[in-house]
Amino acid sequence: MTEMVAAGEVPGDFDNSVFVNCPFDTRYSKLLRPLLFVIIYFGHKPRIATETFDSGENRLSKICGLIASCRYSIHDLSRLKASKTNEFYRMNMPFELGIDFGTRLHGPPHAANKKFLILEKKAHDFKIALSDLAGIDIKRHGDKPVEVSRAIRDWYYETVGIDESRPEEYHWPSTVWSKFNEFITTLFEDRLAAGVPEAEATKDVERMPMAEFIDRTRAWVEADRTPAA
């Protein structure tokens, strides 16, 4: 369950945590995986509502707890617009963005330093659905995984900060995207090496629970950063 923090108390991982507000359907997973990878690649801890599963935990309380425990947030508003007739608008993402803004403005003192990245699919879509966000810098990804990777990498460089102790080549967008694909390939090849048929190996990787994906990403990134003996 989400860790409860006393009023005014700074959560232990606050400065190192990134709240991720996005859809959790199958179609979005192609964007969510590089999004999570880049966060971990740059040394932070992604926090998402699906990181644990507990039928007895109230979802909204869990989300509020996650928001309060993270200095950074990524809000993807690219699914605001219905894509077919009779489909409802996706309101969870702007609702959680509102909670996050409220936490920064009216929450405990440490929350005043919270920083956000807002993503959209096409330029200026948000102006139609959320005109109150006019004047706020929003990055678009065109529903392309490589552009999600680039947008988050750029946000780290411009706003969050990066580990300057690592060689500059590690920071380039093309390098980050290459590392993500190398990681995904490693997951797939590991399943093949274990004797799993190709079709099943693909399913194992594509349907991996987010908590497991995060754990495996963290282990791979750590190993990749460790110099060979």
Kinemage of the C-alpha trace (Angstrom):
@kinemage 1
@onewidth
@group {chain A} dominant
@subgroup {mainchain}
@vectorlist {calphas} color= white
{ca met a 1} P 0.000 0.000 0.000
{ca thr a 2} L 1.021 3.624 -0.456
{ca glu a 3} L 3.113 4.863 2.430
{ca met a 4} L 1.306 7.346 4.686
{ca val a 5} L 3.212 10.471 5.655
{ca ala a 6} L 2.397 12.731 8.583
{ca ala a 7} L 1.213 16.257 7.752
{ca gly a 8} L 4.169 18.519 6.997
{ca glu a 9} L 6.637 15.639 6.947
{ca val a 10} L 8.851 15.299 3.886
{ca pro a 11} L 8.622 11.741 2.447
{ca gly a 12} L 11.950 9.946 2.415
{ca asp a 13} L 12.146 9.589 -1.390
{ca phe a 14} L 10.431 12.897 -2.189
{ca asp a 15} L 13.356 14.507 -4.059
{ca asn a 16} L 14.038 11.345 -6.047
{ca ser a 17} L 10.474 10.382 -7.031
{ca val a 18} L 8.443 11.092 -10.177
{ca phe a 19} L 4.660 10.689 -10.201
{ca val a 20} L 3.416 9.399 -13.568
{ca asn a 21} L -0.130 10.338 -14.580
{ca cys a 22} L -1.136 8.612 -17.805
{ca pro a 23} L -3.560 6.082 -19.313
{ca phe a 24} L -2.981 2.454 -18.396
{ca asp a 25} L -4.606 0.760 -21.375
{ca thr a 26} L -2.826 -1.627 -23.717
{ca arg a 27} L -2.423 0.957 -26.491
{ca tyr a 28} L -0.555 3.346 -24.214
{ca ser a 29} L 1.936 0.739 -22.989
{ca lys a 30} L 4.168 1.440 -26.024
{ca leu a 31} L 4.609 4.976 -24.635
{ca leu a 32} L 4.633 4.120 -20.943
{ca arg a 33} L 7.596 1.761 -21.142
{ca pro a 34} L 10.084 4.270 -22.621
{ca leu a 35} L 8.654 6.911 -20.280
{ca leu a 36} L 9.463 4.775 -17.238
{ca phe a 37} L 12.827 3.731 -18.660
{ca val a 38} L 14.042 7.326 -19.084
{ca ile a 39} L 13.039 8.224 -15.534
{ca ile a 40} L 15.055 5.305 -14.185
{ca tyr a 41} L 17.908 5.938 -16.641
{ca phe a 42} L 18.381 9.385 -15.119
{ca gly a 43} L 18.402 7.998 -11.589
{ca his a 44} L 14.877 8.654 -10.357
{ca lys a 45} L 12.082 6.490 -9.039
{ca pro a 46} L 8.829 6.400 -11.046
{ca arg a 47} L 5.637 6.147 -9.015
{ca ile a 48} L 2.451 5.035 -10.752
{ca ala a 49} L -0.928 3.825 -9.566
{ca thr a 50} L -0.337 0.355 -11.046
{ca glu a 51} L 2.980 -0.247 -9.276
{ca thr a 52} L 1.119 -2.370 -6.735
{ca phe a 53} L -2.236 -4.125 -6.816
{ca asp a 54} L -4.408 -4.172 -3.717
{ca ser a 55} L -8.165 -4.577 -4.145
{ca gly a 56} L -8.710 -3.168 -0.671
{ca glu a 57} L -6.898 0.117 -1.309
{ca asn a 58} L -8.932 3.143 -2.370
{ca arg a 59} L -7.566 4.280 -5.749
{ca leu a 60} L -8.055 8.003 -5.232
{ca ser a 61} L -6.424 7.933 -1.796
{ca lys a 62} L -3.532 6.002 -3.307
{ca ile a 63} L -3.090 8.566 -6.093
{ca cys a 64} L -3.192 11.489 -3.655
{ca gly a 65} L -0.573 9.737 -1.548
{ca leu a 66} L 1.672 9.187 -4.557
{ca ile a 67} L 1.352 12.822 -5.645
{ca ala a 68} L 2.252 14.052 -2.169
{ca ser a 69} L 5.312 11.797 -2.071
{ca cys a 70} L 6.892 13.026 -5.343
{ca arg a 71} L 8.751 16.246 -6.094
{ca tyr a 72} L 8.391 15.657 -9.834
{ca ser a 73} L 5.395 14.716 -11.974
{ca ile a 74} L 4.746 13.776 -15.578
{ca his a 75} L 1.170 14.291 -16.771
{ca asp a 76} L 0.267 12.951 -20.213
{ca leu a 77} L -2.916 14.635 -21.464
{ca ser a 78} L -2.743 13.094 -24.934
{ca arg a 79} L -5.924 11.049 -24.413
{ca leu a 80} L -8.210 13.936 -23.511
{ca lys a 81} L -10.036 13.709 -26.814
{ca ala a 82} L -12.451 10.874 -27.605
{ca ser a 83} L -11.228 8.898 -30.616
{ca lys a 84} L -14.526 7.422 -31.805
{ca thr a 85} L -18.273 8.000 -31.683
{ca asn a 86} L -19.894 7.591 -28.241
{ca glu a 87} L -16.498 7.263 -26.531
{ca phe a 88} L -16.178 9.284 -23.316
{ca tyr a 89} L -13.431 11.809 -22.780
{ca arg a 90} L -10.602 10.634 -20.508
{ca met a 91} L -10.950 12.823 -17.423
{ca asn a 92} L -8.670 11.026 -14.953
{ca met a 93} L -5.500 12.662 -16.263
{ca pro a 94} L -6.630 16.326 -16.008
{ca phe a 95} L -8.232 15.535 -12.647
{ca glu a 96} L -4.936 14.206 -11.270
{ca leu a 97} L -3.089 17.173 -12.762
{ca gly a 98} L -5.470 19.419 -10.819
{ca ile a 99} L -4.758 17.523 -7.602
{ca asp a 100} L -1.040 17.943 -8.240
{ca phe a 101} L -1.343 21.694 -8.846
{ca gly a 102} L -3.440 22.000 -5.693
{ca thr a 103} L -0.824 20.114 -3.714
{ca arg a 104} L 1.892 22.487 -4.925
{ca leu a 105} L -0.141 25.598 -4.158
{ca his a 106} L -1.903 24.584 -0.950
{ca gly a 107} L 0.017 21.608 0.375
{ca pro a 108} L 2.872 21.387 2.898
{ca pro a 109} L 5.884 23.712 2.473
{ca his a 110} L 8.082 21.134 0.722
{ca ala a 111} L 5.424 20.682 -1.986
{ca ala a 112} L 5.874 24.272 -3.173
{ca asn a 113} L 8.980 23.108 -5.068
{ca lys a 114} L 7.181 20.420 -7.060
{ca lys a 115} L 7.964 20.452 -10.809
{ca phe a 116} L 5.769 19.179 -13.654
{ca leu a 117} L 6.107 17.986 -17.210
{ca ile a 118} L 2.872 18.035 -19.217
{ca leu a 119} L 2.669 16.030 -22.434
{ca glu a 120} L 0.195 16.180 -25.303
{ca lys a 121} L -0.184 14.367 -28.625
{ca lys a 122} L -0.515 17.331 -30.988
{ca ala a 123} L 0.481 20.957 -30.556
{ca his a 124} L -2.116 23.114 -28.819
{ca asp a 125} L -4.705 20.347 -28.255
{ca phe a 126} L -4.733 21.241 -24.572
{ca lys a 127} L -5.801 24.815 -25.330
{ca ile a 128} L -9.197 23.531 -26.452
{ca ala a 129} L -9.772 21.182 -23.520
{ca leu a 130} L -7.905 23.069 -20.769
{ca ser a 131} L -7.599 26.731 -21.649
{ca asp a 132} L -6.416 27.488 -18.091
{ca leu a 133} L -3.077 25.938 -19.070
{ca ala a 134} L -2.376 28.663 -21.633
{ca gly a 135} L 1.155 29.964 -21.209
{ca ile a 136} L 2.478 26.730 -19.692
{ca asp a 137} L 5.232 24.894 -21.561
{ca ile a 138} L 3.860 21.588 -22.810
{ca lys a 139} L 5.785 19.042 -24.891
{ca arg a 140} L 4.148 16.933 -27.581
{ca his a 141} L 5.035 13.379 -28.557
{ca gly a 142} L 2.795 12.613 -31.534
{ca asp a 143} L 1.937 9.234 -29.985
{ca lys a 144} L 5.466 8.062 -30.868
{ca pro a 145} L 7.608 6.202 -28.298
{ca val a 146} L 10.836 7.798 -29.527
{ca glu a 147} L 9.340 11.269 -29.050
{ca val a 148} L 8.222 10.387 -25.515
{ca ser a 149} L 11.805 9.387 -24.768
{ca arg a 150} L 13.127 12.636 -26.221
{ca ala a 151} L 10.574 14.834 -24.413
{ca ile a 152} L 11.416 13.390 -21.025
{ca arg a 153} L 15.149 13.452 -21.675
{ca asp a 154} L 14.878 17.136 -22.658
{ca trp a 155} L 12.852 17.870 -19.514
{ca tyr a 156} L 15.602 16.345 -17.414
{ca tyr a 157} L 18.230 18.426 -19.157
{ca glu a 158} L 16.228 21.664 -18.963
{ca thr a 159} L 14.473 21.384 -15.609
{ca val a 160} L 15.264 18.418 -13.389
{ca gly a 161} L 19.009 18.121 -13.912
{ca ile a 162} L 21.209 15.225 -14.996
{ca asp a 163} L 24.188 13.395 -13.567
{ca glu a 164} L 27.142 15.414 -14.834
{ca ser a 165} L 29.562 12.757 -13.587
{ca arg a 166} L 28.598 10.511 -16.487
{ca pro a 167} L 30.114 11.076 -19.949
{ca glu a 168} L 28.197 13.550 -22.099
{ca glu a 169} L 27.410 10.836 -24.649
{ca tyr a 170} L 25.046 9.226 -22.126
{ca his a 171} L 22.833 12.329 -22.191
{ca trp a 172} L 22.086 12.578 -25.909
{ca pro a 173} L 18.455 11.750 -26.864
{ca ser a 174} L 19.605 9.223 -29.470
{ca thr a 175} L 21.719 7.445 -26.843
{ca val a 176} L 18.845 7.248 -24.359
{ca trp a 177} L 16.537 5.823 -27.040
{ca ser a 178} L 19.195 3.320 -28.102
{ca lys a 179} L 19.643 2.196 -24.497
{ca phe a 180} L 15.897 1.636 -24.146
{ca asn a 181} L 15.803 -0.558 -27.226
{ca glu a 182} L 18.862 -2.444 -26.042
{ca phe a 183} L 17.095 -3.144 -22.764
{ca ile a 184} L 13.904 -4.377 -24.454
{ca thr a 185} L 15.965 -6.608 -26.737
{ca thr a 186} L 17.745 -8.051 -23.704
{ca leu a 187} L 14.416 -8.923 -22.060
{ca phe a 188} L 13.277 -10.712 -25.203
{ca glu a 189} L 16.541 -12.562 -25.720
{ca asp a 190} L 16.577 -13.694 -22.091
{ca arg a 191} L 13.198 -15.363 -22.584
{ca leu a 192} L 14.374 -17.041 -25.789
{ca ala a 193} L 17.498 -18.262 -24.009
{ca ala a 194} L 15.250 -19.805 -21.369
{ca gly a 195} L 13.621 -21.912 -24.095
{ca val a 196} L 10.423 -19.881 -24.411
{ca pro a 197} L 8.954 -19.887 -27.955
{ca glu a 198} L 9.256 -16.568 -29.768
{ca ala a 199} L 5.538 -15.777 -29.739
{ca glu a 200} L 5.273 -16.464 -26.013
{ca ala a 201} L 8.462 -14.546 -25.302
{ca thr a 202} L 6.956 -11.523 -27.027
{ca lys a 203} L 3.832 -11.806 -24.877
{ca asp a 204} L 5.930 -12.152 -21.714
{ca val a 205} L 7.728 -8.889 -22.468
{ca glu a 206} L 4.724 -6.929 -23.743
{ca arg a 207} L 2.415 -7.990 -20.897
{ca met a 208} L 4.942 -7.715 -18.079
{ca pro a 209} L 3.395 -6.081 -14.985
{ca met a 210} L 4.582 -2.519 -14.504
{ca ala a 211} L 6.118 -3.293 -11.107
{ca glu a 212} L 8.204 -6.070 -12.684
{ca phe a 213} L 9.135 -3.868 -15.641
{ca ile a 214} L 10.354 -1.145 -13.272
{ca asp a 215} L 12.390 -3.623 -11.229
{ca arg a 216} L 14.004 -5.146 -14.311
{ca thr a 217} L 14.719 -1.726 -15.785
{ca arg a 218} L 16.389 -0.575 -12.587
{ca ala a 219} L 18.570 -3.700 -12.453
{ca trp a 220} L 19.557 -3.366 -16.139
{ca val a 221} L 20.394 0.340 -15.860
{ca glu a 222} L 22.473 -0.291 -12.760
{ca ala a 223} L 24.402 -3.064 -14.516
{ca asp a 224} L 24.872 -0.871 -17.595
{ca arg a 225} L 26.383 1.860 -15.454
{ca thr a 226} L 28.802 -0.493 -13.726
{ca pro a 227} L 32.203 -0.560 -15.469
{ca ala a 228} L 33.327 -3.972 -16.644
{ca ala a 229} L 35.978 -5.562 -14.433
